Amino acid sequence: MLVEVWNTDTEEPQGSLVAADNAGAGIGDLVLITQGQAARISAENLETPIDAMIVGVVDSMESNK
């Protein structure tokens, strides 16, 4: 999936990346991503050429600002 990365402090986009999906995310979902070795572990195969993996979908989010 093509994922838009946001800075949660400034609430501004920081770019995008391609991530494999292990959580069943849909278009427009707010997701959690892991990168590097943790992404390959999530894929259950350390030899899989993955650098980013969606590992969770956020149901709701509250701001303390």
C-alpha positions as CSV (number, residue, x, y, z in Angstrom):
1,M,0.0,0.0,0.0
2,L,1.1,3.6,-0.6
3,V,1.2,5.2,2.9
4,E,1.4,8.9,3.6
5,V,3.6,9.6,6.6
6,W,2.5,12.4,8.9
7,N,4.3,14.2,11.7
8,T,1.9,13.9,14.7
9,D,3.4,17.0,16.4
10,T,2.9,19.4,13.6
11,E,0.1,17.5,11.9
12,E,1.8,17.9,8.5
13,P,2.7,15.3,5.8
14,Q,6.4,14.2,5.7
15,G,6.3,12.1,2.5
16,S,5.2,8.7,1.5
17,L,6.4,5.1,1.4
18,V,5.3,1.7,0.1
19,A,4.4,-0.8,2.9
20,A,3.2,-4.4,2.8
21,D,0.0,-4.9,4.7
22,N,-0.3,-7.5,7.5
23,A,-3.3,-5.9,9.2
24,G,-6.0,-5.7,6.4
25,A,-6.0,-1.9,6.2
26,G,-8.2,-0.1,3.8
27,I,-7.9,3.1,1.8
28,G,-8.0,6.1,4.1
29,D,-7.3,4.1,7.3
30,L,-4.9,5.5,9.9
31,V,-2.2,2.8,10.4
32,L,0.8,1.8,12.4
33,I,3.9,0.9,10.5
34,T,7.1,-0.9,11.4
35,Q,10.3,-0.7,9.3
36,G,13.5,-2.7,8.8
37,Q,14.1,-6.0,10.6
38,A,10.8,-5.7,12.5
39,A,8.9,-5.5,9.2
40,R,10.5,-8.8,8.1
41,I,9.7,-10.4,11.4
42,S,6.1,-9.4,11.0
43,A,6.1,-11.0,7.6
44,E,7.2,-14.2,9.4
45,N,10.1,-14.7,7.0
46,L,13.4,-12.9,7.6
47,E,14.3,-13.4,4.0
48,T,11.3,-11.5,2.7
49,P,12.5,-8.3,0.9
50,I,10.3,-5.9,2.9
51,D,11.4,-2.6,4.6
52,A,8.0,-1.4,5.8
53,M,4.9,-3.3,7.1
54,I,1.5,-2.1,8.2
55,V,1.0,-3.9,11.5
56,G,-2.1,-2.2,12.9
57,V,-5.1,-0.1,12.1
58,V,-6.0,2.7,14.5
59,D,-9.7,2.7,15.5
60,S,-9.8,6.1,17.1
61,M,-7.4,8.8,18.4
62,E,-7.8,11.4,21.0
63,S,-5.6,14.5,21.2
64,N,-4.4,16.1,24.4
65,K,-3.7,19.4,22.7
